[in-house]
Amino acid sequence: PQLPHGHMALPSFWKVVEDALQQSGAQLRAFCQAFETVTPSPGTQPLTPAEERKVLSLVSKHGPDKLYQVTSNISGSRDLDLTLLRGQIVALLQGADTKGNTSRWLVDAGGPRGFVPAAKLRPY
């Protein structure tokens, strides 16, 4: 099968290819910029209505200064560890575990309570 540009002289053909690539590159850059401005940063993830109700109940139980947001997924490996998803809101109950280890915090996840790595929490 003959290519649509097969009748062109080689320099003209390469010019068409180069222009097409530059145009595609520009479109890709524009798309990437648009995507970055549309995608919310992790700090502003909208909460589902169920999460919102949970947050309100945590605030009423523990106060707003005790709320933390999970910064990355946590999969609990030990007994009493919680498994949580990034973006979830929890309330701090105690800044240490039962052995006094301050890198594991006891939190209320709006029902289940357990330990999570303190490093994966940030004030909400």
Secondary structure, 3 states (H helix, E strand, C coil): CCCCCCCCCHHHHHHHHHHHHHHHHHHHHHHHHHHHHHCCCHHHCCCCHHHHHHHHHHHHHHCHHHEEEECCCECCCCCCECCECCCCEEEEEECCCCCCCCCEEEEECCCCEEEEEHHHEEEC
